[in-house]
Amino acid sequence: MDLGSLQRRYIDFTSALLREGILDGQFTQLQQLQDESNPDFVLEVVTLFFEDSEKLLNELSRTLEQQVVDFKKVDAHVHQLKGSSASIGAQKVKDVCMAFRNYCEEMNQEGCLNCLRQVKDQYLLVKNKLETLFMLEQQILAAGGSIPMMW
Amino acid sequence: MAVDAGAQFHVLAVDDSLMDRKLIERLLKTSSYQVTTVDSGSKALEFLGLREDHSPDHHEMEVNLVITDYCMPGMTGYDLLKKIKESSSLKDIPVVIMSSENVPSRINRCLEEGAEEFFLKPVQLSDVKRLRPHLLKGKSKDQQLQEEGKEVDSNTNAIISTSNNNNKSKKRKAMDEEIAPVRTRLRFSTGSLTIV
């Protein structure tokens, strides 16, 4: 694919993510903080998000599978996940976390398990999309072009 | 400690989340601040030169502002704020609190305890821009006096003017010197602060 097509594909892909609410303006903010002196800033932050999230999701599964569920613990983990998803602009993940916290407050195990399923789905979706986004960026750079700025 | 007016401001950022530390560091560096990050309130106090037992250390590093997360295990951002404001050596350092939760009672409590600002996470570049006036206000007394063209008279400890302390007066001084140089010199030699 020629550079022009690669860049157009990148723009279409990123616009769709924003339009569908998978990513929000916070992600664009992160991109704006990246520059020649910090060319991997977004990748580094997103990688930390992936690591944090996977740990939290595992913990959540474990905690919700107990005979007696410690809802305070569940809430603490969801609070963290909500914070980190908000920090990178993973809007759908953040939205599920908000509903999740309400079920924690109500000590509703069924509701919590439901949210856990949803948050895992949304997490995998945004992870997949971000990995594709980074791949598209690499392709543009490899073709000698620059990544279009989406703001 | 004399600080060059052009030197960078040094901000100490406190957050238990590595991701958030990375973010705040980037935001602060983008605004040309020198940044140190620590992952707890107790490490922050160590860095500021005050140990948990309240005995000051000799190796303080000058910090111009502390920005801290509210929710941290062990010492919360609020606890850290209190300790800083209770310390005679640290109380003048401006402190800003960050939180992902918008709880009005929490915000008020922090502001009442002396926090300059309360930022909701995720922190934006526009928030970081609001730090500047607090940093400028918190400069050391020496530097402030220097910039105002004043000096402390070593004999009397009185503050005397080495030059006029605002542009308007500067212009008038120039005028005065032309018209009545003797009068101006007399005024200064009496150590008077009043400038017409």
Interface residues (C-beta under 8 A of the other chain):
Chain A: Q26 Q29 L30 Q32 L33 N38 F41 E44 V45 L48 F49 D52 H79 Q80 K82 G83 S84 A86 S87 I88
Chain B: S17 L18 M19 D20 K22 L23 R26 L27 T30 C71 S100 K121 P122 Q124 L125
